[in-house]
Amino acid sequence: MSGNKIKKLHRRMTLIAVFPLFITVFSGSLYSLFQFFGLDFFWLMKIHTGNFFFINLQPLYTPVIGFLTIAAIISGLFLFPISKSKYPN
């Protein structure tokens, strides 16, 4: 696979993954912060796990987030250039 194809794949994948990952990180961080102050906003944990009030995506949300994260990491690793030694043997 050429470098441009990998870049396009990685860019598209991260554009798809950024919104659900942001929701997960933001809601989990807020929930932990509020827990520290003794406040319990359980609805944040529901959003964190994919239950968006009227739409319940809990069975699919976590595996999709995990797959997108792993795929973005792997495609991102392919973007690193292959280093060539300055001093070949």
C-alpha positions in Angstrom: 0.0 0.0 0.0 1.4 3.4 -0.9 2.0 6.2 1.5 -0.7 8.4 0.1 -3.3 5.6 0.4 -2.3 5.0 4.0 -2.5 8.7 4.8 -6.0 8.9 3.3 -7.2 5.8 5.1 -5.8 7.1 8.4 -7.3 10.5 7.9 -10.8 9.1 7.2 -10.6 6.7 10.0 -9.6 9.3 12.5 -12.4 11.7 11.3 -14.9 9.0 11.9 -13.4 8.1 15.3 -12.9 11.6 16.7 -16.5 12.3 17.7 -17.3 9.1 19.7 -13.8 9.2 21.3 -14.3 12.8 22.4 -17.7 12.0 23.9 -16.2 9.0 25.8 -13.1 10.9 27.1 -15.1 14.1 28.0 -17.9 12.2 29.8 -15.6 9.9 31.6 -13.4 12.8 32.8 -16.3 14.9 33.9 -17.8 11.9 35.8 -14.5 11.3 37.6 -14.1 15.0 38.4 -17.6 15.2 39.9 -17.0 12.0 41.8 -14.0 13.6 43.4 -16.3 16.4 44.8 -18.9 13.9 46.0 -21.4 14.5 43.2 -23.0 11.6 41.4 -24.1 12.3 37.8 -24.9 8.8 36.7 -26.2 10.1 33.3 -22.6 10.9 32.4 -21.6 7.3 32.9 -24.6 6.3 30.6 -23.3 8.6 27.9 -19.8 7.3 28.5 -20.9 3.8 27.7 -23.1 4.6 24.7 -26.6 5.1 26.1 -27.6 8.4 24.6 -31.0 8.8 26.4 -33.4 7.8 23.6 -30.8 5.8 21.5 -29.1 3.0 23.3 -25.9 1.9 21.5 -24.3 0.2 24.4 -23.9 -3.2 22.8 -22.1 -1.7 19.8 -20.5 1.5 21.1 -17.6 0.0 23.1 -16.5 -2.6 20.4 -16.7 0.1 17.7 -14.7 2.6 19.7 -12.1 -0.1 20.5 -11.8 -1.2 16.9 -11.5 2.3 15.6 -8.9 3.2 18.1 -6.8 0.1 17.3 -7.2 0.6 13.6 -6.2 4.2 13.9 -3.1 3.3 15.9 -2.0 0.6 13.4 -2.6 2.9 10.4 -0.7 5.6 12.2 2.3 3.3 12.7 2.5 2.8 9.0 2.9 6.5 8.5 6.3 6.5 10.3 9.1 6.4 7.8 11.4 3.4 7.6 14.7 4.5 8.9 17.7 3.6 6.9 21.0 3.2 8.6 23.7 5.8 7.7 26.4 3.2 8.1 25.4 -0.1 6.3 27.5 -3.1 7.0 
